[in-house]
Structures are given as C-alpha cells and as structure tokens.
C-alpha cells in the first residue's frame, strides 16, 4: 500500500519500522518540528524524524496542518491508500480524514472506549488497572471516538510503571497496525462503533497531578499514581515549606488512625499516614536543594521526627 505516516515520539517508531519491514511504500512521514531539549535547549529532531531519515524516507514537519495549502496539495498529490497516525500530537482536520481510500488509521494505547485522550498509558496505571492494551481505529473528528478496528489486551505487571509500559505497548502495537491495514485492504475487518456510555477520559498530565493528597487517597492509590506518573510529573509533597520529591514508596501493613500526612519515624523508616487508615513507607526521597537519597540517609542528615506533617 501507499501510505503517509504521522507520528512524533519514540512510541511511534516501532510502528513506522514495522510498516517499512512489511513492504508498504511510505511516501511521506509527517512529524512535529524539531524542538529545543535539555538545559542547553539544543534543537533536537523527534525520534520519528530520525527513524525516517535513517530509512531514506521523505519527511515534512509543518507547524500547522489545518489550513496549510502547500501541505494539502502535497498529500493530495500522493493520494495515499491510508494515513497511519501514531502519537502525532496534532488534531487531524476533516480534509485529511476524508483523503485516503481506507481512511486514517490510528493506534491508541488503551482498550477504547476506556481512557480516551492524551495520556492513556499513564492514567491506566494511575487508576490501578491490571490490564490495558492497544486499539486501532478509524479517526474521526471526535476525541478518540472513531470506530474500533482491532484490539489487543496487555497485562500490567505488578509494580510496573507507565514509563516501562510505554515500550511494551509501542512494540506490541506495531504488528497490530500492520494486521489492521491488511484486514482493511482485504475487507475482513468491520469497523465497530464505540459504546460512548463506557468511555473514560485520560487528559494530558499537569504538574499538579503529581501532588500527593494524603487526605484524599489511600496508600495504594498514591502508589498507583506514582507508578502512573513516571517519569513526569512523579510524586511530590512539601516539608516545612520546601518541595519534597518521593522517588520510591511502598504500601505498608501498619494500621491505625492518624491525621493524613502525619509522619512516623521508626528504625530508620519514614512512614506517612494516608486516607482510610492506610500508611505508606517512603523509601527514597529528595528535599528541594538536596540530592536524592534513601530514607536512612535522609534521617541521618535531617532532624525529622515523628509528628511532623507533610503537605
């Protein structure tokens, strides 16, 4: 098939590689523009662009696509059989949706209609799901509301973080897209409308999502949120007015009622009271202006005592 591929981050790379390996002609790769990265703000090409260049594919990086006449003329001249969209990061306008013969096929990292939105992997983990997956669908104007084509379930391992799950889902989704294209071309896949009543939303993450609310969430819920919000925004609270990043934590069986956020220090351990009489042990942390350290190291350098309250 003649394809146009739209994608930007590392998550999209395995799918592009799989399409090339399957023998499809990728006439054009569309990615977001290079961006400044790191402390030095060095202009860096997105992973999809780097992959496309290595494969000798044509690439374009338009700032805007909705009313871009030059870009539109280029796509219309290609007349692709399908446009594959994986984590491109732009809303696909109606004129693109109606262009290809087989439609615009999107790989979404959840079992739609659950976790529609920009951060499905992070929110699935943060909500304590034990199973997630990938969905291929036909794009339409709504947010991840298009007809489902194929799905695959992927277990979320105990303790697995969103950062670890990204790679698993990216690699598993690549052959699913290849299979979807073949099924559409052969007429063996029937698009299925989503049940909107079962939909949940996975909005883009904000810094505030990482703030630990000990009164609202149990220790297990805070641990799930920490796993889901890796590598960003992580999990943090405050101690004496300074930001305290929690790098590692675990649920503890210690019970008993206490004001949420109350700290108990015992035998080199830091335990914090959470909602519903649950407790967590903070095992690795970093106070604003200090280096990352274990709880034992932290206690040796800080006069942290039982009765202090976090947050």
N, C-alpha and C positions, 0 to 999 in steps of 0.2 A: 504494500500500500504506500501511497504518497502521503506523508504526514507533516504536520507542523507541531513542534513540541514547545510548550510553555512551562517553564519552571525556573526556580532560582536557587534554593538552598541545597545542602547535602542530601536531604531527604528525597529529592527528585532525581538524584544522579543514578541510582540503580535502575530506575525505570528507563531513563534515556539509554543507558548501556544495554539493557535488555532489548529495547526496540531496534538498536543497531545490530545486535547479535542475531535477532530474528530475521534480519534481511529486509526490513522495511526501509524505504527511502525517506529519510528525514530531510526534507527540502529546506527547512528553516528552523532554527532554535531561537526562541524568544525568551529573554531573561531581563531582570531588572538591571538598571545601570550599576556600574562599579560604585562602591561606597567607601568612605574613609573608615578604617578599622584600627582599633588599639589606641594606646596613648599617643603614638606619633601621628595618628589619623592618616595612615598611609592608604592611598586608593587601592582597593583590592577587588579583583574580579570575583563574582559569585561562583560557587562550585559548579553549577550547570554550565556556565560560560567556559570555565577551564576544561571541563569534560568535552564540550563541543569543539573547542579549538584543538584538543589532542586528537579528536576523531576526524578533523578536517571538515567539519560541518559549517555551513553559513550561519552566522548569528547576528541578531539585531537586539538592541537594548533601548527601546523607546521610553522616554519619560512618561508619555501619555499614549493611550491607545484608543480612547473612546471617540475622539474627533480628529484622528491623525490620518489625513487623506493619503499621505505617502505610504504609510504602513498598510492602510486598507488596500490600496492599489497593488501593493506587493503580495498580499495574501490572496487577493482575487486572481492575480496572475498565476499563482501557484496552483490554485483550485485543488486543495488537499482533499483526500478521501475522508480524513478525520483530523481533528486537532486534539492532541493529548495535553491535558493541563494537570500538573502536579506541583502544588505549593508555589504557584507563580507569584502570588501576593498582590494581584490586581483583580478588580471586578471585570469579568468578561462582558463586553457590551453586546446588545442584541444583534448587531450586524455580523459579529464574529460567530455567535451562536448558530446563526442560520446559514453560514457559509459552507461548511463541509457536508458532503454526501451522507456520512454516517453520524454527524453531529460532533459536539465537543465532549470528549470522554475525560472524566475527572477521577483521580484516585484520592479518596478521602480516608484518613486514618481513624475510622470508627465504624461501628456497626449501625449505620443510619437506619432510622431517624434519630438515634441517640447521639448526642454530642455534635450537633451541627455548630459550625463556627471555626474560629481561627486557631484554637488550642485544644483539639480533641484528645490528643495523647495525654497532655498534662492533666486535664480535668478528669479523664477516666481513672487515672492513678490516684489523683487527689480525692476522688469520691469513693475510693476503696473498692473499685471494680476488680474482679478476679479474671474476667475475660473481656477482651476488646477485639479489634480486628480491622480489616480493610474493606472498603466498599468502592466499586467502580460504578459510576452513574453518568447519566447524560446531564450536562449542565443546562440550567435554565436561569431565568432572571432572579429567582428567589435564592436565599442563602442556604446552600446545600439541600435544596428541596427537590432536586431533579429525580427522575425515575431511576431506580436501582437496576443495575445490570448483573453484577456478580458480587458475592461477599465471601470472606474467609474469616474464621474465628482464630484468634491468637490468645493463648493464656497469658495472664500477667503473673509472673513468678512472685512468690512471697519476698518482700523486701526490694523488689525491682523498682528502680527509679524511672521517671519519664525519659531522662537522658539515655538510659540503657535501652528502653523500649523503642525509642526513635529508630535506632539502627535495625532492630528486629522487624519492625513494621515496614520500613523502607525496602528491605531486601525481600520480604515476603510479598509485598505489593507489586513488585516489578513483573514477575511472571503472570500475576493476575491481570495486569493491563494487557499483556501480550495475548493472553487467553480471551480476554474481552473483545479485542479487536478482531480476532479470528472468528469468534462466535457471531459478532455483528455482521461481518462480511458474508458469513455462511448462512445467516438467518436463523441460527439456532438459539439465540438469546432473545427473550421477550422482556422489554423494559417493564418494570413493576413500580406502580406508584407507591410512594411512602405513606405510611399512616401518620398523618400530622398530629394526631392525638397522643402519640407515643414519643413525640420529639422532645429532646432536651438540648440546651444551648451550652456551648463551650466558648465563652467570649475570650477575646485577647487578654492576656495577663497584664496586670498592673503591679507596680511596686507594692502597693498596699495589700495585695493578695498574700504576700509573704509575712505580713504582720501576724504574730501569734496571739490569738484571743483566747486566753486560758479560761475565761468565764463561759464562752460560747461553745468551745469544742472539747471533746474528751481527749485523753492522751492518744488513743488510737487514731482519732480523726486528725489530730495535729501531726502525727507521724505520717499518715497518708498524704496530707497536704505538703509536708516536707518532701516526701518522695516525688509527688507530682510536680512540684515547683523547682525541680533541678534541671538545668543549672541556675535558672533565674525565675522568680525573684528569691528563691531559697526560703529560709525561715529566720525571722529575727524578732527581737523584743527590745526592751530597754532596761538598763540597770543604773540607778542613780542619775537618770537623765542622759545616759550615753547609750548609743546603739549597741546591742549585743546580738551577734550573729550565732545561731545554733547550727553547727556544721554536722553534728551527729547526735542522734537521740534514740531512745527506745522506750517502749511501754514497760512499766514495772508493775509487779503484783501488789506493791504496797497499797493498802487501802486506808480508809479513814477520811473524815470530813475535814476540810481546811479551806480557807479563802483562796479562790483561784489565783494563781500566780505566786503563791507563798512558796518560799524556798526552804528546803530542809537539807542540811549538810550533815553527812554521817559517813565515817570510814572512807573518806576520800571521794565520796559520791555526792553529786548535786541532783536533788530531786525536786520537782516542781508540781504543785497541786493543779489539777485541771478540772474541767466540768464533770459533774456526775460522780464525784468522789474518786476520780481516777488520778493516777500520778504518772509522770514521765521522768526518766533519768536522762539528764543532759550529759553526754559523754565527750563531746568535743565542741569548743566554743571560741569566740573571738570578740573581745571587747573593742569598741571603737578606739583606734590609735594603737592597738596592740597586735601581736601576732596570733595566729591560730594555735590553739593548744588543747591538750586533754584536760578533763575535769581536774585530775590530780595536780597537773602543772598549774592550772588556774588557781586552785586553792592554796598552793604553796606561795604564789605571788600576790594573792589578793586576800584581804581580810573579809571574806564572805562568810556570813554567819546565818544560822537558821533564823527564820522570822523575817528576812528581807523579802520584799515583794517585787516581782518582775512585771514590766509593762506600765 
